[in-house]
Structures are given as C-alpha cells and as structure tokens.
Amino acid sequence: MSTARRVAILGGVRIPFVKNNTAYFDVGNLGLSTVALGALVEKFGLQGETLGEVAMGAVLKHSSDFNLAREATLSSGLSPQTPGITIQRACGTSLDTVITIANKIALGQIDAGIGGGSDTTSDVPIAVNKKLRRRILNANMAKSFGARLGAFLKGFSFSELKPEFPGVGEPRTGKAMGDHCEMMVKQWQIPREAQDQLAYESHKKAAAAYERGFYDDLVVPFRGLKRDNILRPDTTVEKLATLKPAFDKTSGLGTLTAGNSTPLTDGASAVLLASEDWAKAHDKEVLAYFVDAQVAAVDFVGGEGLLMAPAWAVPQMLKRHGLSLQDFDFYEIHEAFAGQVLCTLKAWESEEFGRTQLGLDGAFGTIDRSKLNVVGSSLALGHPFAATGARIVATAAKLLKEKGKGRALISVCTAGGMGVTAIIER
C-alpha cells in the first residue's frame, strides 16, 4: 500500500436549499443530485472527464434510487467510465462521502473524485403496509387470473389500504429527534433565550455572507431561486421568542421551536477533491486540504444524548493530532437544533464531562464564539439531510482560502446517536 498523500479540496457547489413542498416539490433525489453534480462539472470544466469515483447519498430515497450516485454520474456530463457509489449515514451522509473520496485519494487508489448528497422530504417514499404487501405477493404467485384474484380478496380489509410513510422517530425509542433534543437541553440546562439567540445569529450571519458575495460561486441558481428560501434576514430575537414549542407542547417546559430548529428541507451539494498532482496537472487551485475525520456513537437508548456523539468524536480526533479545541480558526458545527450545538459546547466546557466521559484532567475546552458558523449554518440555510456535510466542507474550504491560512473543525450530529467530524486546513 502506498504512503498517504495530501488530499486537496478544490471547491464545491450546491443548489439553493428550500423548505419542503415549495420550489422542488416535484424533483426527486436523482434530479436534485444530477443538478448539483452537473453544476460542479460545469464549474470545473470536467465534461467528459473520467474521475476515480463519485460518492453521493440520500437519506429518504425511493427503492429505485438504490444506484443513485451512478445514475447521477451518468447524467452529469462526466465520462460514463466514472464509477459511482451510494452511501448513507443519516445527517452525516455527505461528510461521509467526502471522507470516502478523501481516503481513496490519500491511499493512491484514485486521483480525483466527488463527494456529495441530496435529500427531499417533498418526494418521500410511501409504501403499502405489510399485510397488503404480503397479499400482493401471494396473488402474484398464483397460476391463473382467478387464483390471483381469490388470493388477493381472501380476508381483505379496507384498513390494509392505509400507506406507510417514512418514520420520523428513532426506531429504538419512538421519539423524534426534536424530542431527544428536548431531553438534552433539559439535562444541560440550556435556556430558550440562548437557543433563540443562536438561531438569530445564524440568520444574520448567513444574510451578511450573501450580501458580501460569499455564496456567489457556491450556490448555483435552480428553479428560479438564487438563495435559500429558509433564510429570514429580517428575523429578530423578539420574533423568535413568540413561537410556540414544537415538540414538548404540554409540560410548559418545551424550548425547541420552529425558529430554533431546522425545517424539513430539499436540496443537494457536491465537492471536488483530488491529489496535488492531479490538481496541478489540471490547473486547478487548491483551496484547502482534508486532514482527518472521526466517527463516534453514543448509547442514546441507555440515556446518553442522541445528538451528543460529536462531543466524543472531536476529542478523539484532536488527540490523534496533538491539537486543542482552541487550535482552529473556524468552527463549522451543524445546527440541527440550536440546543444541540449549545449542549455540545457546554459538554466540552464541563470539567465533570471531561473527567468522567473523556478521561481528561478537566474540561475539554471552550471555543471562541466569534469563529462559530461565521457565514450562517443549517438554522438559516436549511438542512437537506444528506447534503449538509458537503455544504459545510465547501464552505470551510472557501473560508480558509479567504483567510489565506488556518484550520477548520467540522462537526455533524446524526440520527441513530452518531457524529461525524473532520479537520481541514490551509
């Protein structure tokens, strides 16, 4: 096996992220992925190019999208000799696709590749229920029309026509992600005011970034949109404070609202990575380098916070490099919920958590909040589950390019009690 090579991040694109059942209500994952991938091909002049791999994914996808990455690749303008692989790890999906491509480049298996993802909660897969599915299969096995009709009608009940929608809760607890986050903010004593403040700041930072042109080459127009339709530049803390709890609606203690939680979102993103030699040979500028990644999981059924896995993943990753939490110029922490971000930060600041959970002598550390999600994040931009990670990688790489040097920490929590984190630097 060859010695690990440096992995260059050359840039990324995404389409505007939109609230579900709006501009992209009739565009499925294949369409969203193809548009984003095609835009990346156009941006970097890759028409007809054979890349080592395209890795993409989606969380809520139809069974017909089993080969999503390959099908999107075939429609992207890349050479049909470019292979594709479809990956899924809930909200960490496209960060995982980037990690997959980066690892293959580092090991010399490929020279260049694309990581990305899409999601739509407008075009969700709807299935027949188990009884009706079994009835249809039994009828299909019969030898004649009469036998098929008899097998289908035997014991039939109209209740069997009720469809099955994708689950919104954790299979092992039955609780929605927001319900779990409510438990977390109560445990870590995160007040409603702090959550609303973080949400307000996300919108203001994102709006300012759009105004100064930061997103001009990262967001490509689609369906008549040039910006995310979730962004609310005119929101205020006072407006956010008027919203009612979205999850814990009865106890009087609920603090998660539609304003400090990410909405259901449709969108797609993609990032181009390569070896330094490939970038030089193709005259492509290197924005930053992908350094390392870490995945962790928690026992959320046993009482740990569902969205707290990054609190373990980041210390594990930084220990490997001899880095402290303060050794970063930018912190890109996915805002699934404002409360989830604040719980993670408070855990890192806790001496007890550092000693009992991380095996440290004290707290893991505190970050400079002025370096957190400086151009806005998921609360303002939206969160198509499998597109967020690639959005963050492209954003962080451009921030480092603007600064001219530095290091960025990326952290994404996921359903199933997992977290995916990464380091990039310039």
Secondary structure, DSSP 8 states (H G I E B T S, - for coil): ------EEEEEEEE---EETTSTTTT--HHHHHHHHHHHHHHHTT-TT---SEEEE--SS--GGGTTHHHHHHHTTTS-TT--EEE---GGGHHHHHHHHHHHHHHTTS-SEEEEEEEE-SSS---B--HHHHHHHHHHHHSSSHHHHHHHHHTT--GGGG--B----B-TTT--BHHHHHHHHHHHTT--HHHHHHHHHHHHHHHHHHHHTTTTTTTB--BTTBSS-TT--TT--HHHHHTS-BSS--SSS----BSSSB--BEEEEEEEEEEEHHHHHHTT----EEEEEEEEEE--TTTTS-TT-THHHHHHHHHHHHT--TTS-SEEEE--SBHHHHHHHHHHHH-HHHHHHTT--SS------GGGBSTT--HHHH-B-GGGHHHHHHHHHHHHHHHHSS-EEEEEEEETTTEEEEEEEE-
